[in-house]
Each structure stands twice: as structure tokens, then as C-alpha cells.
Amino acid sequence: MHPAIRSACGALLLALAFASSDVVRAEESTASSVASVDLLPPEQDVSETVIELAGWVVAARDSEGFPFAVIDKAAAQILVFGGDGRLRGAAPGLFGSAIGDHTAPGISGLALREIPGRDRTTPAGRFVGGYGPSIDAGRVLWVDYDSAVSIHPTATGVPAERRVERLASPSPDDNRVTHGCINVAPEFYEQVIRPTFERGGVFYILPDKESLAETFPEFVRSRATAQSSKGRRARSARR
């Protein structure tokens, strides 16, 4: 197992200690079989924020039993979880070429060539998505239909964009190239994304510029409460 994923699994179980014992036992029973598909470069770490957010989603049942993904634009990573909280896979992704978290008004009605460079963002936040029709690409997995953001396999597309090469690069620094959609390797899409989200799911996209408190206020409040409680327990343990 990828060392970053192994670390994520252990930390996720620790985060779940704040959840009900039933949830914790369910996670413990499946921990050995997580991350069946792992395409992250060996030298990459998974951030503590991603791990804590995933733990909170399960502990708070924020995805309401649906599968979910935690997406880190800065690290160009996608971690996918089943409705049971089990980590099903992790992979690099390609994201909007513009740094930012906003969605420009009316962008869903524009052709790709008409989208200004500044608005080619992958928006941040919590999105409930699922498969549905599109005008030019058939049935696609919409992350956010209103902003026309979807997840799809990387294609050669425009050769000058070098999307396949960018995705294979061990560095996240060259993964900002799309018009706002999220690209993953075709094998990851077929093995993990498609079967996991066939009936829909929830997508948590970390921000580029906005604060976590603006993007995921309930998570930030919960984390602050947990840290405060941990500090009180540590102080009361002194003799």
C-alpha cells in the first residue's frame, strides 16, 4: 500500500474515534482492504486537511451514506470513498487552469473556447452530483451541473495541452490545464470513479484561495471543538 494512503487510513481511523463506536468498528474491519486502486506517485503525501475532512464526513455522516470524494486541487489529488467510508482509491487529477474557487455567472452556457482564461476554475465546496446527459459528450458524471463541472477520463484532446503527460508527471505543479472539469486516468475512471458514483455521490473540493471556514464551515467548527476537547483532556491528565 502507498505510504501516504497507509498514513491516511490510520489517521482516518483516529478521526473516527470521535464518531459512534459502530462506525469505528466498521472502519476497523475494512481498513486492511482499502485503497485497492492507488495511482498516486510514491513520493507524494496526502495532507492532514484531506484526512481530517474525510474523517469528519464519515463521523458526521455528512454524505448521508452516499459515496464521496475529497479533492485537493493544490496537491492535484482525488481520494474516493464508498458510502461505508472505505477508501476505494486515490489518484492524481487535472483541474482548471485558473487559480480560484468561483464560478462565473452563465458559464454553463458558453462553449469551451468562449470561457475567459480567468474563469477556467474548478470551484471549491460541497457538491452533490451524479451521472446525467450532456450536449456534446453523452452521459457524464456531473460534479456540479450548474457550473458545468464534471469528472471524465483524460483524453489526448489538444496535443499542445499534453494532458496525458501532465497527469503522469510526479509533480502537481503542471496539473492545472482544463477549462474547469476534473480529469483522471482512464483506468482510474473505469475501476473506481464509474462504479462508485453510478448512483451519485458527494464531492468535497478544497479551495485555492478561500479559507476552509468559508468553504466548509461545519467541518472547521467541528475540528475546533475536537481540538479544544483534546486539549482539555490532556490538561486534566496531568498530576
N, C-alpha and C positions, 0 to 999 in steps of 0.2 A: 504494500500500500504506500502511496505517495506520502512522504513525511509530513507535508503540510496538511494533507487530508487526515492522517492519523492524529495529528495535533488538534485539528478541528473537531474530530469525533470525540476526543477526550474532553475538550473544553465545552462542547455542546452538552455532554452528559453532566458536566459540572453545573452549567447554566440551568439545566433541567432540575437540579436539586431544589430549585425554588418552585417547581411545579408540583402537581399531585404525585403521590408515590406510584400510582398506577401508570402514569406517563413515564416516569423514570424507569420503572421495571420494564415497560415495553421497549424503551430505547436500549436498555442494557441487554435485552435479549436479542436485539438485532445489530448491535454495534459491530460484531465481528464480520458481518456480511455487507457493510456499507461500501460505497464508492466502487461499484462494480465496473464503472467506466471512468477512467481518470486520464485526462489528456493534458493536465497542467504540466508545464516544464518542471523538472525535478528541483530546480533551484528557487522556484517561486514559493513564497509564503502566502497563507490566507490570513487576512487581517483579523485582529481581535474584534473589530466592529462587526465584520461579517459573521463571525462565530457567535457573538453575543446576540446579534439581531436574529439569527436563525434559532438560537435557543429561546429567545423571547417569543417568536412566532409560535413555536410548539407549546411552550409553557402557558402562554396566554390564549392559545387556540385561536390566534388571530386569523388564520387562513380557513377557519371553520371546517377543518377536515379535508380541505382540498389540497392537492399538491401545490408546492410553491417553489419559487426560485429566488435566491438572493444574488443580486447582480452588482458587481463592483466595477464601475467604469474606470476608475483611476488605475486599478490593477488589471483591467481587461479580463475579469474572471466571472464565470457563471457557475453557481452551485445549485443543483437541483435536488429537491426533497420530495418524497412521496407524501401522501396525506397522513401517513402514520409517523411522519417525522424522520423517516430513514433517508439518509443521504444516498441518492441514486447515481450521482456522477458530478464531475467537475471538469470544466474546460475553459480555454481562453475564448474570447469573443471579439468581434469588431463592432465599433459604435460610431455614433455621429461624429463627423469631422469637426464640428464646432463645439468648443467647451462651453457648457451651460446646461441648465436644468429646465428651461422654459419651453413652452410650446407656442409657436407663433399663431395668432388667430387666422383661421381659414387655410392653414397649411395642408389639411387633408384634401382640399380641392385643387391643389396645384400639381402639375406634372413635375417629375423629379428635376428636370432641367430648369424649372421655374423657381425652385426653392432657393432663396438667397443663402449665400455661404454662412452668414451669421445665425441662420435659423436651422441649420442642419444638425440639430441637437438630439440627443437621446434624453427625454425628460426623466426627472427623478421623482420618486414617490411610490405609493402603493397602488397597483393596478389590478383589476380583476379582468382577466382575458380568456380567450378561447378561440377555437377554430371557427372560421367563417369565410364567406366569399370575398373576392377582391375583383377589381375591374380588369386587371392585366396579369395576375399571377395565379388565378384559380383559387383553391381553398388554402388559406394561410392561417398561421397562428397569430392572432392579434393580441399584442400586449396591451395596447390602448387604441381602440378603434377611432376615437375622436381625433387623436393626433396622428393616425395612420402609421403607428409604430408596430412592427411585427418582428417575430424571430423566424429566420429562414436559413437554410444551408448556404454556405459560401459558394458562389459561382464565379467563373472566370470573369464574366461581365466585361468591363472595360479593362483591357490588358494593362494600360498605364497605371491603373489603381493598384495592381499587384495584391489583390485581396488574399489570395491563397498563400502567397509568400509572407504577407504581414501576419496572418493568423498563425503560421508556423514559426514565426520569429519568437525566440525566448523572452524578448523584452516587450512590455506593454506599451512602450513609447510610440510605436508605429501602428497602433490598433485603432486610431481614430480616422476613419476614411469613408464611412457610409453617409447616406442622406438623413440618417436618424434611426434606421432599423438596426436590429441586432443580428449579426451573422455568426454562425458556429460551423464547425467542421461537419460535412455531410454525415459521417459515421456517428458523431455525437447526436446529431439531429434525429437520425433514424433509430438509434439504440436507446436514447434517453428522452429527448425532448418530445418526439411524437407520441410514444406510448404513455408517457407521464401526463401529458396535458391534453390527451384526446378528448376528455370531457371538461376541459377548462382548468383554471388554476389562478393563483395569485402571484404577482411579480413585484418584488421589492427592489427598486433601483436606487442605489446610493447616489448622493448628489456630488456634482463637481464643485459648485460654488455655494449653494445654500447650506445652512447649518443642518445638522442632524435633527435639532429641535424643531426646525421649521418643517422638515420633510417627514419625520417620524416622531411626532410629539409624545405619543403614548409610550413608545419604546424608551425614549430618553427619560421620561418621568419614572418609568419602572426601573430603569437601570440606576437612577439616582437613589431611589428608595432602597434597592437591594444593596447598593454600596454603603448607604447610611446604616442599614441594619447590620451589615457585616462589620462595620466599624464599631458599632455598639457592642456586638457580641465579642469582638476582640478586646475591647476595653474591660468588659465585665469579667473576662477570663484572667485578668491579672491578679496576682496575690501579693 
